[in-house]
Amino acid sequence: MRKQAQFPLRILVVSPPYYEVPPRGYGGVERVCFALVEGLVDRGHEVTLVGVGPRHTKAHYVPTLPVAPTEMADDPVTLEVRHALVAARVIRDLRPDIVHDHTISGLLSAADHPCPTVATVHVALAGPDSFAEIYQSISPAVGLVALSDSQLRDAPDLNWIGRVHNGIPLKPHKGIERKAHHVLYLGRISATKGVDLAIAAARAAKRRLVIAGDATTKTENDYIARTFAPLLCQGVEWVGEIDDARKCDLLAEAGCLILPPRWHEPFGLVVAEATTAGVPVVALRMGALPELLEEGVTGVLCDRPDELPGAINRAFRLPGSVCRARAERRFDARHMVAEYEQIYRACLPR
């Protein structure tokens, strides 16, 4: 009889219905899904990805829409339902060994799947943006995976079967000892991400701030018009949404990345992207951020917004080579893939 850990698995991964996998710009969950799927294929597994838009993966691919609609879609409810129904049909037809769902709507039919279902929780589980009540209501047949210890503490009664930090493929960057020309903000332009706090901190530190990102929802468009746009001034440059090449350029010239969220950050993939490029992160002590950053090595943590300017100046002096060396041990996508494989095998019927 073969040992269970030696045979390849048939795995079906469901990504959200908004962005391509991998995304052209914004799309942290989709970026993680791509790294996971590619890594599983490299480890010899038979993987099917359900997503939207054109195919970019080595895995078998089932698109529910030919073009990715983004979160600005006029009818997101119909979009989510369509995506979930197509995914459920594919699961019934293929009968994989395991389903790994990165959506919420797909979990409505998980109890009817012909195989175990694992779901990664990509959202906050505490505070005004909490999805804890929704996850408390899903079928106990779904095994939940947290992105951080912070999520486990925020909702300890959920059906947790593991915790896996997000990972990214490691790649060379233009300069580990960075040029330190500016403070960089990467991400959605929203009140919950604290972009206004980033602007105030950079100005107080007398550092140039580059903001790379845009609105992803209509609510965020309103925030840009009413709050964000009036704050733009000399020394604060908004470059909009960027692709990976431009991101690498901006990271190569950043003295630090700033991340001052107002919500319980469930992970923060930008932390991995910055620190593995040798760029320390200045952050408020919210959600998962304290467990992702090593004080004085990969970043500087603050308890209050008024501490951010001094933290920026300290972060500019941290050596990029040390930051990257520590970060790549923590955020290498190969670790994430191996940990998920262990979870999948533990869920299989004995």
N, C-alpha and C positions, 0 to 999 in steps of 0.2 A: 504493500500500500504506500502511495506517495505521501511524503510529508506535506502538510497543508501549506507551509511557507514556500514551497518550491514550485508550485504550478502557477501559471499566469491566470489573472482574473479577467472576467468580462465586466467592464465598468462603464456605466452611463453617467455622464456629468451634465447637469442642467445649469446653464448660466442665465443671468437675468435677460429680459427681452428689450434692452435699450441700446446697448453699444456692441460693436464688433468685438470679436475675441481673436487677437488682442485689440484694444481700442486704439484709434488714431490719436486721440488726445486724452480727455478725461475718461475714467472708467477703472477705478481701483479693483473692484470685484472681478471684472473681466480680465484684468491684467494677471490677477492671481489664478483665475481659472485656466488661462493659457499656460502659465508656468507649470501648473499642476498636470494638465492634460499632456503636455509635451514630455514632462518628466515621467509620467506613467507609461507612455508609449516607449520611451527610451529604456524603461525597466522591463519591457517585454509584455506588457499587458495589452489586451484588446479593448480599446477605448472608443466610445461614441460620445460626441459632444453635441448637445442641443443648444443652439444659439440663434442669433439673427445676423443678417448681412452675409457677405461673401465668405468663402472658406479661406482660412489662413493656417490651418492646423494639419499635423500629420495624422491625427485621429480620424475615424469615420465622422462625418459631419451631417447633421440634419438641421437646416435652417427653418425657423417658423415664419420668417419674413425675409424677402430678398434684400431689403435695405434696412439698416439699423435706424430706428425712429428717434432715438434719444429720449430723455425724460421730458422734453417739451411736447410730447405727443398730445394731441387733442383729447384722446379718449384712452387714458392709461388703464382703466378697468378692463375694457374690452381687450386691450393689448395683453394684459396679464393673463386673462382667462384663456385667450387663444393660445398663448404660449404654453400654459399649463396643460391644456387639453391635448395639444399636439405631443408634448412630452409624455403624457400618460399613455397615449396610443403607441408611441415608439417603445415605451417600456413594456407594454403588453406584447408587442410584436417580437421584440428582441429577447425578452426574458433574460436580462443580464444577471450576473451574480450579485451585483450591488448597484444601488443608485446613490449618487452624491449630488444633492440638490442645493444650489446657491440662491434659490428664490424663496419667497414666502408663500406665494399663491400655489405653487406646485405641491406644497405639503398637504393641501386639502384632500388630495386623493391618495396620499402615501399609504394609508391603511389597506388600500386595495391592490397595491403593487405585489407582483409575484415574487418579490425578493426584498431583502432588508434595504431600508433607506437611511442614509446619513445626511444630515443637513448642517452646514456651517452657518453660524449666526453672525451676520455682517453688520448688525445694527446695535444701537444703544439699548441697554436693559435697565437703565435708571435715569431719573430726571424727566423733564417735560417731553423729551423725544423717545421715551422708553417704549419698546415693543414687547416687554415682558409678558403682559397680559395675553397677547396673541400667541406667544410660544407656550404659555401655560395651557392653552386650549387645543393644541394640536394633538394628534394621536400619539399615545405612548409607544407606538411601534417605531416612531422616528427617533433615532439617536442623534442628539445634538452635540456639535463640536464648537467650543468657544475659541475665539481668537486670542484671548488674553485671560490672565488670572483675575483681572479687574471684572470681566464679565461674570466669571464664576462667583465672585463675591457679591455682585449686584443682584444676581438671581440664582441663589444656591439650590433652589427646589426644582429647577428644570431638569429634564431627563438628559443630563450630561453624560457623554461617554468618552470625552477627551478634550484636550486643549492643544491647539496647534498654532504657533505663530505663523503669520504670513511670511512667505519667502519670495525672493526675486532672483532671476538668473544673474550671476555676477559677470561683469564685463569691465574691460579696461576703461579708464577715464583719462582725460587729457592731462591732468596734473594732480597728483595726490597732495603735494604741497601747493594748495590753491593760491590764486592771485589775490583773493580777498578784496575785491573791488566793491562789493555790495552785499546787503542783506537780501535774502530771497524768500519770497512767499510763493508756494506752489499749492494750488488746489481750488476748490469751489469758492466763488465770491459770495459769501453768505454771512449772516449775523452769527450763526452757530460756530463758524470757523474763526470768528474774531479778527477779521481783516482790518477793521477800524482800530483795534488794539495794536496790530502790527504796525500800522502807519504811525500811530502816536509814539510807539516805542522807538522806531527807527529815527524819527525826527528828534526825539529827546536825546538819542545817542549820537546825533549828528552824523548818521550814516545814510547813504543812498539806499533806497528800497526799490527792488524790482518785483512786481506782482505779476505772476503768470497763472492765469486761470480765467474762468468766466462763469456766468450763471448756467445752471443745469435745469432749473425749474422756473416757472413764472413768478413764484414768490421771491426767488433770488434776483430775478430781473427787477422787481420792485425795490429790493434792497439796494441794488446798484444805483438806481435812479434817485432814490430818496436819501440814502446814507453814504454810500461809497463814493459816487462820482464827485460830490461836493468836497471830499477830503483830498482829492488829487491835487498836487501842487508841485512846485520845483523840488527835485530830490526824490519824488515818488513817481516811478514809471510803471504804467500798466501796459503789458504787452499782449494781453488776451490769452486765449488757449494756445498751447504749443504742442509740437510733436516731440518724439523722443530725442531727435538730433538737437533741436533747440534746447531741450531740457538739459542735455549733457553740457552744452556750451554755457548755459547759465550757472549750472552747478560748478563748473570748472573755475568760474570767476567769483564764486560766492564765499564770503567770509563766514557766513552761517545761514542756516534756514530758520525761519521763525514760525512757530505754530502755537498760537494762543487761543485754543478753543474755549467756547462757553458751554459745551456739552460733554457728556461722558463718552469721550472718544473710544470706540470699541477696539481700534488698533491704530490706524494712521500709517498707511503704506508709504507715504512720503518720508517718514522717518527712515525706513529701510533704504529708499532710493537715495536720500541725501547722505546718510552716514556711510553707506557702502561706496559712495563717491568721495569719501574723505571730508565731508562737510558736516560739522557739528550742528546740532539742533538746539535752539532756544525755545523752551516750551513752558506753558503753564502746567501745573501738576494736576492734570485732569484725566480721568479714565485710565487707559492702558499706558499712557506716556511714561510714568515713572518706571514701569517694568521694562520698557523698551530702551531707555536711555541710561547710560552710566555716567553719573555726575562727574564733570571735569575731564571726561575722556571722549565720550561721543556726544556730549551736550551739556546744557546748563538748565536746570529746572527751577521754576519760580512759583511761589505761592500766590503772588499778587501781580497785577499788571504793572504797578509802579516799579517792580524789580526788573522788568524786562530790559530797559535801556542798559543798565549795568551788566546784565547777563550777556547782552549782545557784544559788548566790548570785551568781556572775558572769553567768549566763544571765538572771537577773531584770533585769539592767541593760541588756541588749542591746535596741536599738530595733526594735520590731515592723515598722515601715514598711520598713526596710532589709532585714530578714529576708524579708518577703513579696516584695519586688521581686526579690531574688536567686532565691528559690525558684520563683516563677512562671515565670521564664525556663527553669528546668531541668525542672519537673514538669508543664508544660502538656500535657494529654492530646493536643492537636493535634499536638505534636511526635512523640509515641509513635505515633500513627496513621499519620503520614506516613512514619516510618521503617519500620514494618511493611509498608506498601504497597510501598516500595522493595524490601524483602526478598522479598515475594511475586513481584514482577515478575522479579526476578533468578532465581527458581526455575523459571519457566515454560520449557517446551521452546522451543528456538530454531528 
